[in-house]
Amino acid sequence: MNKLDARRLTGINVIWHAPGAIVDVALDEQDDATQICAVWQSNVRSLLEAVGWSHHKTTHHRFVGGLALAISAPIDALYAAVEIAEWAWDVTEQTMAGTDTGKNLESSAEHFRQMIRDEQNPELIRLAEDAARHQ
């Protein structure tokens, strides 16, 4: 298993109708997609909780040869969301390999909370809310 790509989802996409981040991973025949999804879900949920994003959604989509692992996120924090999804993937890879992750949740969470604060754009959020109200 290996990461193919990680990117922002800036709006409506094939996963859902929300902004967020996605990590695409390739799986080999011997990889257990169900277990990998469960481990990634646990890792990403722990980090989302730690950064104050517990209300955001997670999902996955299986495709031939791999998985797409996604989280929803505010439109003004998508770079942080990509890094959060990648962090969870890195920990998942290490867990599945049986190696020490070396990634401390609390210090990582503080790093991501700062990224989110730096990236926040209240004007963009107001504009998006106004657009939604006016369809």
Solvent accessible surface area in square Angstrom, and as a share of the most:
residue,aa,sasa,rsa
1,M,52,0.23
2,N,81,0.41
3,K,77,0.33
4,L,104,0.52
5,D,61,0.32
6,A,24,0.19
7,R,98,0.36
8,R,101,0.37
9,L,17,0.08
10,T,83,0.48
11,G,27,0.26
12,I,134,0.68
13,N,32,0.17
14,V,151,0.87
15,I,34,0.17
16,W,41,0.14
17,H,146,0.65
18,A,30,0.23
19,P,36,0.23
20,G,0,0.00
21,A,0,0.00
22,I,5,0.03
23,V,0,0.00
24,D,21,0.11
25,V,0,0.00
26,A,26,0.20
27,L,28,0.14
28,D,76,0.39
29,E,179,0.80
30,Q,144,0.64
31,D,35,0.18
32,D,74,0.38
33,A,6,0.05
34,T,96,0.56
35,Q,92,0.41
36,I,1,0.01
37,C,13,0.08
38,A,61,0.48
39,V,28,0.16
40,W,2,0.01
41,Q,68,0.30
42,S,66,0.43
43,N,25,0.13
44,V,0,0.00
45,R,68,0.25
46,S,50,0.32
47,L,0,0.00
48,L,0,0.00
49,E,112,0.50
50,A,27,0.21
51,V,14,0.08
52,G,51,0.49
53,W,17,0.06
54,S,54,0.35
55,H,139,0.62
56,H,25,0.11
57,K,137,0.58
58,T,24,0.14
59,T,43,0.25
60,H,89,0.40
61,H,100,0.45
62,R,139,0.51
63,F,78,0.32
64,V,154,0.88
65,G,47,0.45
66,G,4,0.04
67,L,0,0.00
68,A,6,0.05
69,L,0,0.00
70,A,0,0.00
71,I,0,0.00
72,S,12,0.08
73,A,4,0.03
74,P,37,0.23
75,I,48,0.25
76,D,13,0.07
77,A,1,0.00
78,L,6,0.03
79,Y,129,0.49
80,A,0,0.00
81,A,0,0.00
82,V,19,0.11
83,E,73,0.33
84,I,0,0.00
85,A,0,0.00
86,E,45,0.20
87,W,23,0.08
88,A,0,0.00
89,W,0,0.00
90,D,42,0.22
91,V,14,0.08
92,T,0,0.00
93,E,54,0.24
94,Q,55,0.24
95,T,65,0.38
96,M,58,0.26
97,A,75,0.58
98,G,70,0.67
99,T,78,0.45
100,D,130,0.67
101,T,38,0.22
102,G,69,0.67
103,K,71,0.30
104,N,93,0.47
105,L,69,0.35
106,E,102,0.46
107,S,71,0.46
108,S,17,0.11
109,A,0,0.00
110,E,79,0.35
111,H,100,0.45
112,F,9,0.04
113,R,56,0.20
114,Q,79,0.35
115,M,43,0.19
116,I,12,0.06
117,R,117,0.43
118,D,107,0.55
119,E,45,0.20
120,Q,102,0.45
121,N,65,0.33
122,P,82,0.51
123,E,113,0.51
124,L,62,0.31
125,I,51,0.26
126,R,126,0.46
127,L,119,0.59
128,A,46,0.35
129,E,87,0.39
130,D,58,0.30
131,A,59,0.46
132,A,74,0.57
133,R,165,0.60
134,H,149,0.67
135,Q,203,0.90
